[in-house]
Amino acid sequence: MSGDPASELSAVEAMVVDWEHAGQERLARVRQVTERVAGLSVTEESGPVRVTVDSRGLPSDITLDESAKGRSMVEVSRLIMATLRQAQARLPELMERVAAEEGLAGDGVVSHLLDTARASFPEPDTAEPEPGSRRLEEDDFEGRTVFRHGD
């Protein structure tokens, strides 16, 4: 700085105004990203099942076609859940695309949003369960967990 208190004060004020302006611009861009992200939806299809989820990963539509009639309810339920997870797993990628389009892929607030989405909606586990195995089910009888073998 020049040593002149008035010009030094002027320079500091100009820097503060620039920071404020840059902060307001960034905030507006972050808002734009979050608004676009809030409007996202994803639809996935698997066999007779079609599932649409909103930006929070909640199902907004589940449709079964006529071919679901010939399948067991257990199989249809599994297909619904697998298709739901596939749709949810696509959300982080779409959110990243929105952030990149807005030029905020490296922004701290947006990065936190993306990290949260990745943690909430990981890639679905594609490993097949071992033959004859089943998930543990909770039985309300006396509040105990019951292990069931086979069907």
C-alpha positions in Angstrom: 0.0 0.0 0.0 1.1 3.6 -0.6 1.3 4.7 3.0 -1.6 7.2 2.6 -4.3 6.1 5.1 -7.2 7.3 2.9 -6.0 5.3 -0.2 -5.2 2.3 2.0 -8.7 2.4 3.5 -10.1 2.8 -0.1 -8.2 -0.3 -1.2 -9.4 -2.4 1.7 -13.0 -1.2 1.1 -12.6 -2.2 -2.6 -11.3 -5.7 -1.5 -14.3 -6.2 0.8 -16.7 -5.2 -1.9 -15.1 -7.6 -4.3 -15.3 -10.4 -1.7 -18.9 -9.6 -1.0 -19.7 -9.6 -4.7 -17.9 -12.9 -5.3 -19.6 -14.4 -2.3 -23.0 -13.4 -3.6 -22.3 -14.8 -7.0 -21.1 -18.1 -5.5 -24.2 -18.3 -3.3 -26.5 -17.7 -6.3 -24.7 -20.5 -8.3 -24.9 -22.9 -5.3 -28.6 -22.1 -5.0 -29.0 -22.8 -8.7 -27.3 -26.2 -8.3 -29.4 -27.1 -5.3 -32.6 -26.1 -7.1 -31.6 -28.2 -10.2 -30.7 -31.1 -8.0 -34.0 -30.9 -6.2 -35.8 -31.3 -9.5 -33.9 -34.5 -10.5 -35.6 -37.8 -10.9 -34.3 -41.2 -12.2 -36.3 -44.0 -13.7 -34.9 -47.6 -13.9 -36.4 -50.6 -15.5 -35.7 -54.3 -14.8 -37.9 -56.9 -16.3 -41.5 -56.2 -15.4 -40.6 -53.5 -12.9 -40.1 -49.7 -13.5 -39.2 -47.5 -10.6 -38.8 -43.7 -10.6 -37.2 -41.9 -7.6 -37.0 -38.3 -6.8 -33.8 -36.3 -5.9 -34.0 -37.6 -2.3 -34.1 -41.2 -3.5 -37.7 -41.7 -2.6 -39.9 -43.6 -5.0 -42.3 -41.4 -6.9 -43.6 -44.2 -9.1 -43.5 -48.0 -9.2 -45.0 -49.7 -12.2 -45.3 -53.5 -12.8 -46.2 -54.8 -16.3 -48.5 -57.8 -16.9 -45.6 -60.2 -17.0 -45.2 -59.7 -13.2 -48.3 -61.8 -12.7 -46.5 -65.0 -13.5 -43.8 -64.4 -10.9 -43.7 -65.1 -7.2 -44.3 -62.1 -4.9 -40.9 -62.7 -3.3 -39.3 -62.4 -6.7 -41.3 -59.3 -7.6 -40.4 -57.7 -4.3 -36.7 -58.4 -4.8 -36.9 -56.9 -8.3 -38.7 -53.8 -7.0 -36.0 -53.3 -4.4 -33.1 -54.0 -6.7 -34.5 -51.6 -9.3 -35.1 -49.0 -6.7 -31.5 -49.2 -5.6 -30.3 -49.0 -9.2 -32.3 -45.8 -9.6 -31.0 -44.4 -6.4 -27.4 -45.2 -7.3 -27.6 -43.1 -10.4 -28.5 -39.9 -8.5 -24.9 -39.0 -7.4 -23.8 -39.1 -11.0 -26.6 -36.9 -12.2 -25.9 -34.5 -9.3 -22.2 -34.4 -10.3 -23.2 -33.6 -13.9 -25.4 -30.6 -12.7 -22.5 -29.3 -10.5 -20.1 -29.6 -13.4 -22.5 -27.8 -15.8 -22.7 -24.9 -13.3 -18.9 -24.8 -12.8 -19.1 -25.8 -9.2 -17.7 -29.3 -9.2 -15.0 -28.4 -6.7 -17.1 -26.1 -4.5 -17.0 -27.1 -0.8 -20.8 -26.9 -0.3 -21.5 -28.8 -3.5 -18.8 -31.4 -2.7 -20.5 -32.0 0.7 -23.9 -32.5 -1.1 -22.3 -35.0 -3.5 -20.4 -36.8 -0.8 -23.7 -37.2 1.1 -25.5 -38.5 -2.0 -22.7 -41.0 -2.6 -22.9 -42.3 0.9 -26.7 -42.4 0.8 -26.9 -44.1 -2.6 -24.0 -46.4 -3.1 -23.8 -48.7 -6.1 -26.1 -51.7 -5.5 -24.5 -55.0 -4.4 -24.6 -57.2 -7.5 -23.4 -60.3 -5.7 -25.9 -63.1 -5.8 -26.8 -64.7 -2.5 -25.6 -68.2 -1.9 -28.1 -70.9 -2.9 -30.6 -71.7 -0.1 -29.6 -68.6 1.9 -32.1 -66.0 3.1 -32.0 -62.7 4.9 -32.7 -62.8 8.6 -36.3 -61.8 9.3 -37.6 -60.3 12.4 -40.5 -62.1 14.1 -42.8 -60.2 16.5 -43.4 -63.3 18.5 -41.8 -62.5 21.9 -39.6 -59.9 20.2 -37.0 -62.5 19.2 -35.1 -62.7 15.9 -36.0 -65.9 14.1 -33.7 -67.6 11.6 -35.6 -69.3 8.8 -34.0 -72.0 6.6 -35.4 -72.5 3.1 -38.9 -71.8 2.1 
